[in-house]
Amino acid sequence: MGESGLAIKKTYRVKRSKDFDQIFSAKHSFANKRFVVYKLKADQPHFRVGLSVSKKLGHAVMRNRIKRLLRHAIADFSPYLADEDFVIIARRGVETLNFEEIKKNLKHVLKLSKIYVDGEND
């Protein structure tokens, strides 16, 4: 999947409301100060991710910037992500972070949820 490192193909995205509801109803959530992650075990050969950025975080341009940075970070992490469905919810304060800080916080919450798996212990 990581041919360009910038895009997440449509097959790697959770888009339908029904899929979001299924993931939320599983009630497997993990959080840190900047993100909440809900996950659901899935029978598929790769992960799927959904993004949720509230209007409380800013206008459309800001929300789209946050989603773009999250997709970029996920594309960077893709070789290390478990084959599960998950939804990332951005919390207040994410709008002030730069890409490296977003990536660090996202990696932390994905490790808590055991979605991010590799040999590192950081």
C-alpha positions as CSV (number, residue, x, y, z in Angstrom):
1,M,0.0,0.0,0.0
2,G,2.8,2.5,0.6
3,E,3.7,3.3,-3.0
4,S,3.6,7.1,-2.6
5,G,3.3,7.3,1.2
6,L,0.7,10.1,0.9
7,A,-2.6,8.5,-0.1
8,I,-4.8,5.9,1.5
9,K,-6.7,3.9,-1.0
10,K,-10.5,3.8,-0.8
11,T,-10.4,0.1,0.2
12,Y,-8.4,1.2,3.3
13,R,-11.1,3.7,4.5
14,V,-14.2,3.3,6.6
15,K,-16.9,5.4,4.9
16,R,-20.3,4.0,5.5
17,S,-22.3,5.0,8.5
18,K,-23.2,1.4,9.1
19,D,-19.5,0.5,9.4
20,F,-18.8,3.4,11.8
21,D,-21.8,2.3,14.0
22,Q,-20.4,-1.3,14.1
23,I,-17.0,-0.1,15.2
24,F,-18.5,2.2,17.9
25,S,-20.8,-0.5,19.2
26,A,-17.9,-2.9,19.8
27,K,-16.9,-0.5,22.6
28,H,-13.1,-1.1,22.3
29,S,-11.8,2.5,22.8
30,F,-8.4,3.9,23.7
31,A,-7.5,7.5,24.3
32,N,-4.8,10.0,25.0
33,K,-5.0,13.7,25.3
34,R,-5.4,14.4,21.5
35,F,-7.1,11.3,20.0
36,V,-9.7,8.6,20.7
37,V,-9.4,5.3,18.8
38,Y,-12.2,2.8,18.5
39,K,-11.4,-0.6,17.0
40,L,-13.1,-3.7,15.8
41,K,-11.5,-7.0,14.7
42,A,-12.2,-7.6,11.0
43,D,-11.9,-10.5,8.5
44,Q,-9.9,-8.8,5.8
45,P,-6.3,-8.7,4.5
46,H,-5.6,-5.1,5.6
47,F,-6.7,-2.4,8.0
48,R,-9.5,0.1,7.4
49,V,-9.6,3.5,9.0
50,G,-12.3,6.2,9.5
51,L,-11.6,9.7,10.6
52,S,-13.8,12.0,12.7
53,V,-13.0,15.7,13.2
54,S,-15.7,17.7,15.0
55,K,-16.8,21.2,13.9
56,K,-15.7,22.3,17.4
57,L,-12.1,22.1,16.1
58,G,-12.5,24.8,13.5
59,H,-13.9,25.7,10.2
60,A,-13.8,23.4,7.1
61,V,-10.3,24.4,6.1
62,M,-8.9,23.5,9.5
63,R,-10.9,20.2,9.8
64,N,-9.7,19.2,6.3
65,R,-6.1,20.1,7.2
66,I,-6.3,17.9,10.3
67,K,-7.8,15.0,8.3
68,R,-5.1,15.4,5.6
69,L,-2.3,15.3,8.2
70,L,-3.9,12.2,9.9
71,R,-4.1,10.4,6.5
72,H,-0.5,11.2,5.8
73,A,0.6,9.9,9.2
74,I,-1.5,6.7,8.8
75,A,0.1,6.1,5.3
76,D,3.5,6.4,7.0
77,F,2.4,3.9,9.7
78,S,0.7,1.5,7.2
79,P,3.4,-1.3,7.3
80,Y,3.0,-1.5,11.1
81,L,-0.8,-1.5,11.4
82,A,-2.8,-4.6,12.4
83,D,-5.6,-5.9,10.0
84,E,-8.4,-4.3,11.9
85,D,-11.1,-1.6,11.4
86,F,-10.6,1.5,13.5
87,V,-11.9,5.0,13.8
88,I,-9.8,8.0,14.9
89,I,-11.5,10.9,16.6
90,A,-9.6,14.1,17.0
91,R,-9.9,16.0,20.3
92,R,-9.6,19.7,21.0
93,G,-6.0,20.9,20.8
94,V,-5.1,18.9,17.7
95,E,-5.6,22.0,15.5
96,T,-2.6,23.7,17.1
97,L,-0.2,20.7,16.5
98,N,2.3,20.4,13.7
99,F,2.7,17.2,11.7
100,E,5.4,15.7,13.8
101,E,3.4,16.3,17.0
102,I,0.3,14.8,15.4
103,K,2.3,11.8,14.3
104,K,3.8,11.3,17.8
105,N,0.4,11.5,19.5
106,L,-1.3,9.2,17.0
107,K,1.5,6.6,17.3
108,H,1.1,6.7,21.1
109,V,-2.7,6.0,21.0
110,L,-2.3,3.4,18.2
111,K,0.2,1.6,20.4
112,L,-2.1,1.7,23.4
113,S,-4.8,0.1,21.3
114,K,-2.3,-2.5,19.9
115,I,-3.2,-1.5,16.4
116,Y,0.4,-0.3,15.8
117,V,2.7,-3.3,16.1
118,D,6.4,-3.4,15.5
119,G,9.6,-4.3,17.3
120,E,10.2,-0.9,18.8
121,N,9.6,-0.1,22.5
122,D,9.4,3.7,22.3
